[in-house]
Amino acid sequence: MIPPIIELEEKIKEINGKPYFPVEVAKVNDQVVRMALFEGDFHWHTHAEEDELFFVYKGEIEIQYKDRDNVRLKQGQMHVVPKGVEHCPKSIQPSYVLMFEPYQTKSEKD
């Protein structure tokens, strides 16, 4: 069976304005694509075993780092946070962001 087309605007409706409430968009092998509304700061954390890719679908965000320069992402841009690197995503404006990560990703709050 061929999977259906995924409408990202429908996923935005599913989020229903709840910041940092990720919804699953798609599974690809042992990876998952999730979407969340970024509004304000998240929290400082690391992923011990996996990289995390952020793709800004709408808006503008910043990935804050303690030991390197922060990265600002605008709509249509992406960035990979390497495993084990402490980071804190925050929005510059309310933003919808796709996150590509292993299905079992765990955040370790610092």
LOVODREN-395814 format. One record per residue: residue number from 1; x, y, z of N, C-alpha, C in turn. Coordinates in Angstrom, 3 decimals. Layout:
LOKE/NUM/X/Y/Z/X/Y/Z/X/Y/Z
...
END
This chain:
LOKE/1/0.838/-1.183/0.000/0.000/0.000/0.000/0.887/1.252/0.000
LOKE/2/0.540/2.207/-0.811/1.267/3.465/-0.892/0.707/4.415/0.162
LOKE/3/1.583/5.005/0.999/1.103/5.938/2.031/0.455/7.165/1.406
LOKE/4/-0.467/7.779/2.131/-1.142/8.985/1.611/-0.191/10.189/1.612
LOKE/5/-0.569/11.199/0.878/0.154/12.471/0.887/-0.045/13.113/2.255
LOKE/6/1.005/13.700/2.788/0.938/14.350/4.102/0.765/15.849/3.890
LOKE/7/-0.281/16.387/4.466/-0.563/17.821/4.391/-0.069/18.490/5.672
LOKE/8/1.006/19.254/5.582/1.576/19.883/6.768/0.622/20.889/7.410
LOKE/9/-0.200/21.533/6.627/-1.181/22.466/7.197/-2.183/21.732/8.093
LOKE/10/-2.486/20.488/7.778/-3.364/19.676/8.642/-2.660/19.351/9.958
LOKE/11/-1.355/19.134/9.913/-0.586/18.873/11.132/-0.570/20.108/12.032
LOKE/12/-0.522/21.296/11.411/-0.592/22.537/12.186/-1.928/22.618/12.923
LOKE/13/-2.998/22.238/12.261/-4.315/22.220/12.921/-4.323/21.236/14.082
LOKE/14/-3.662/20.106/13.914/-3.590/19.092/14.970/-2.839/19.620/16.200
LOKE/15/-1.829/20.431/15.987/-1.080/21.040/17.093/-1.983/21.977/17.889
LOKE/16/-2.905/22.633/17.201/-3.950/23.438/17.832/-3.391/24.539/18.746
LOKE/17/-2.289/25.168/18.322/-1.747/26.301/19.061/-0.999/25.961/20.340
LOKE/18/-0.751/24.671/20.605/-0.053/24.269/21.837/1.462/24.263/21.598
LOKE/19/2.191/25.187/22.245/3.641/25.231/22.049/4.332/23.963/22.554
LOKE/20/5.321/23.552/21.797/6.178/22.408/22.140/5.364/21.141/22.425
LOKE/21/4.326/20.939/21.639/3.495/19.735/21.688/3.675/19.028/20.349
LOKE/22/4.738/18.199/20.217/5.032/17.619/18.899/3.995/16.593/18.449
LOKE/23/3.679/16.649/17.174/2.809/15.647/16.563/3.630/14.885/15.530
LOKE/24/3.338/13.619/15.401/4.042/12.789/14.429/3.531/13.100/13.029
LOKE/25/4.475/13.335/12.126/4.141/13.619/10.729/4.315/12.354/9.899
LOKE/26/5.436/11.655/10.098/5.713/10.451/9.307/6.798/9.627/9.978
LOKE/27/6.755/8.320/9.730/7.832/7.415/10.130/8.579/7.005/8.875
LOKE/28/9.915/6.986/8.983/10.762/6.574/7.868/11.811/5.634/8.455
LOKE/29/11.666/4.345/8.188/12.537/3.339/8.779/12.498/3.477/10.303
LOKE/30/13.637/3.684/10.962/13.624/3.838/12.420/13.659/5.314/12.824
LOKE/31/13.330/6.184/11.880/13.285/7.626/12.131/11.835/8.110/12.159
LOKE/32/11.656/9.273/12.761/10.331/9.886/12.771/10.505/11.373/12.462
LOKE/33/9.519/11.911/11.771/9.444/13.349/11.536/8.304/13.848/12.419
LOKE/34/8.636/14.812/13.276/7.620/15.413/14.143/7.553/16.906/13.838
LOKE/35/6.380/17.498/14.087/6.221/18.946/13.939/5.757/19.503/15.265
LOKE/36/6.291/20.691/15.601/5.856/21.379/16.813/5.806/22.876/16.553
LOKE/37/4.983/23.531/17.328/4.948/24.988/17.366/5.992/25.426/18.383
LOKE/38/6.967/26.196/17.936/7.966/26.762/18.839/7.482/28.158/19.205
LOKE/39/7.316/28.387/20.487/6.905/29.704/20.973/7.597/29.933/22.312
LOKE/40/8.527/30.885/22.351/9.339/31.097/23.542/10.496/30.116/23.579
LOKE/41/11.117/29.982/24.766/12.224/29.044/24.945/11.702/27.650/25.257
LOKE/42/12.436/26.633/24.844/12.167/25.256/25.261/12.912/25.074/26.575
LOKE/43/13.863/24.177/26.667/14.740/24.061/27.832/16.081/23.507/27.368
LOKE/44/17.103/23.727/28.164/18.428/23.212/27.842/18.421/21.705/27.994
LOKE/45/18.940/21.014/26.978/18.966/19.554/27.021/19.979/19.009/26.022
LOKE/46/20.227/17.716/26.127/21.079/17.007/25.175/20.372/15.728/24.752
LOKE/47/20.842/15.160/23.656/20.426/13.830/23.206/21.714/13.009/23.165
LOKE/48/21.848/12.103/24.111/23.112/11.373/24.283/23.460/10.491/23.091
LOKE/49/22.455/9.925/22.435/22.713/8.903/21.418/22.353/9.290/19.988
LOKE/50/21.762/10.470/19.785/21.299/10.767/18.434/21.439/12.246/18.082
LOKE/51/21.675/12.487/16.798/21.641/13.832/16.249/20.169/14.241/16.121
LOKE/52/19.944/15.548/15.992/18.577/16.041/15.791/18.603/17.101/14.699
LOKE/53/17.739/16.964/13.715/17.657/17.915/12.608/16.415/18.778/12.790
LOKE/54/16.596/20.089/12.707/15.493/21.047/12.770/15.313/21.661/11.382
LOKE/55/14.071/21.669/10.883/13.731/22.314/9.616/12.598/23.292/9.896
LOKE/56/12.826/24.567/9.637/11.804/25.586/9.898/10.843/25.628/8.708
LOKE/57/9.628/25.190/8.967/8.580/25.216/7.945/7.990/26.624/7.826
LOKE/58/7.702/27.244/8.978/7.183/28.617/9.022/7.802/29.321/10.212
LOKE/59/8.250/30.551/10.011/8.734/31.353/11.120/10.243/31.489/11.166
LOKE/60/10.752/31.701/12.389/12.182/31.886/12.607/12.505/31.454/14.036
LOKE/61/13.572/30.670/14.179/13.977/30.172/15.495/15.476/30.384/15.688
LOKE/62/15.900/30.153/16.916/17.326/30.163/17.215/17.648/28.918/18.031
LOKE/63/18.724/28.247/17.669/19.229/27.139/18.475/20.371/27.724/19.291
LOKE/64/20.175/27.773/20.609/21.184/28.323/21.505/22.150/27.223/21.930
LOKE/65/23.410/27.577/21.990/24.467/26.674/22.441/25.236/27.348/23.563
LOKE/66/25.741/26.556/24.491/26.563/27.104/25.576/28.024/27.212/25.171
LOKE/67/28.480/26.323/24.303/29.909/26.260/24.001/30.256/26.632/22.562
LOKE/68/29.334/27.256/21.850/29.577/27.681/20.465/28.575/28.758/20.099
LOKE/69/28.724/29.330/18.914/27.799/30.376/18.471/26.400/29.807/18.267
LOKE/70/25.401/30.613/18.605/24.014/30.226/18.345/23.755/30.210/16.849
LOKE/71/22.727/29.473/16.440/22.360/29.363/15.028/20.933/29.866/14.867
LOKE/72/20.747/30.842/13.983/19.415/31.374/13.700/18.935/30.783/12.382
LOKE/73/17.707/30.255/12.399/17.131/29.613/11.211/15.851/30.318/10.795
LOKE/74/15.767/30.632/9.521/14.564/31.228/8.948/13.797/30.161/8.185
LOKE/75/12.597/30.519/7.791/11.742/29.611/7.025/12.518/29.002/5.859
LOKE/76/12.429/27.663/5.739/13.090/26.956/4.650/14.511/26.529/4.961
LOKE/77/15.018/26.859/6.162/16.378/26.480/6.525/16.368/25.336/7.540
LOKE/78/17.492/24.591/7.569/17.609/23.491/8.517/18.986/23.482/9.142
LOKE/79/19.064/22.763/10.278/20.314/22.675/11.032/20.317/21.364/11.811
LOKE/80/21.494/20.746/11.904/21.648/19.507/12.662/22.398/19.797/13.954
LOKE/81/21.809/19.384/15.074/22.479/19.443/16.372/23.112/18.072/16.592
LOKE/82/24.435/18.012/16.730/25.091/16.717/16.928/24.735/16.099/18.284
LOKE/83/24.748/14.792/18.341/24.459/14.102/19.598/25.427/14.568/20.681
LOKE/84/24.910/14.616/21.898/25.716/14.983/23.045/25.983/16.464/23.219
LOKE/85/25.451/17.309/22.327/25.684/18.751/22.408/24.488/19.418/23.093
LOKE/86/24.775/20.138/24.178/23.718/20.826/24.921/23.178/21.986/24.088
LOKE/87/21.861/22.079/24.011/21.226/23.124/23.211/19.868/23.491/23.791
LOKE/88/19.373/24.650/23.359/18.067/25.128/23.797/17.408/25.865/22.635
LOKE/89/16.410/25.257/22.000/15.699/25.953/20.928/14.800/27.050/21.494
LOKE/90/14.687/28.134/20.760/13.735/29.186/21.131/13.210/29.819/19.853
LOKE/91/12.022/30.383/19.953/11.444/31.026/18.775/11.765/32.509/18.778
LOKE/92/11.968/33.048/17.605/12.077/34.489/17.411/10.669/35.039/17.227
LOKE/93/9.841/34.217/16.626/8.408/34.471/16.451/7.749/33.101/16.494
LOKE/94/6.440/33.010/16.715/5.821/31.679/16.686/6.178/30.978/15.372
LOKE/95/6.683/29.738/15.489/7.232/29.038/14.330/6.840/27.570/14.340
LOKE/96/6.600/27.029/13.156/6.325/25.600/13.012/7.589/24.935/12.483
LOKE/97/8.056/23.939/13.241/9.345/23.332/12.974/9.189/21.821/12.853
LOKE/98/9.833/21.262/11.815/9.904/19.809/11.654/11.198/19.332/12.289
LOKE/99/11.109/18.253/13.054/12.273/17.653/13.693/12.422/16.231/13.183
LOKE/100/13.587/15.902/12.682/13.887/14.578/12.151/14.796/13.901/13.164
LOKE/101/14.367/12.771/13.693/15.120/12.129/14.765/14.759/10.653/14.875
LOKE/102/15.578/9.856/15.550/15.195/8.467/15.792/13.883/8.415/16.576
LOKE/103/13.104/7.399/16.309/11.779/7.280/16.921/11.850/7.330/18.447
LOKE/104/12.877/6.739/19.023/12.996/6.644/20.482/13.788/7.794/21.099
LOKE/105/13.863/8.947/20.432/14.650/10.059/20.952/14.195/10.459/22.342
LOKE/106/15.188/10.633/23.212/14.928/11.077/24.582/15.741/12.348/24.830
LOKE/107/15.091/13.324/25.442/15.796/14.542/25.832/16.234/14.419/27.270
LOKE/108/17.499/14.721/27.508/18.021/14.736/28.867/18.131/16.174/29.292
LOKE/109/17.229/16.582/30.191/17.190/17.971/30.635/18.410/18.244/31.499
LOKE/110/19.067/19.366/31.219/20.264/19.738/31.970/19.940/20.785/33.022
END
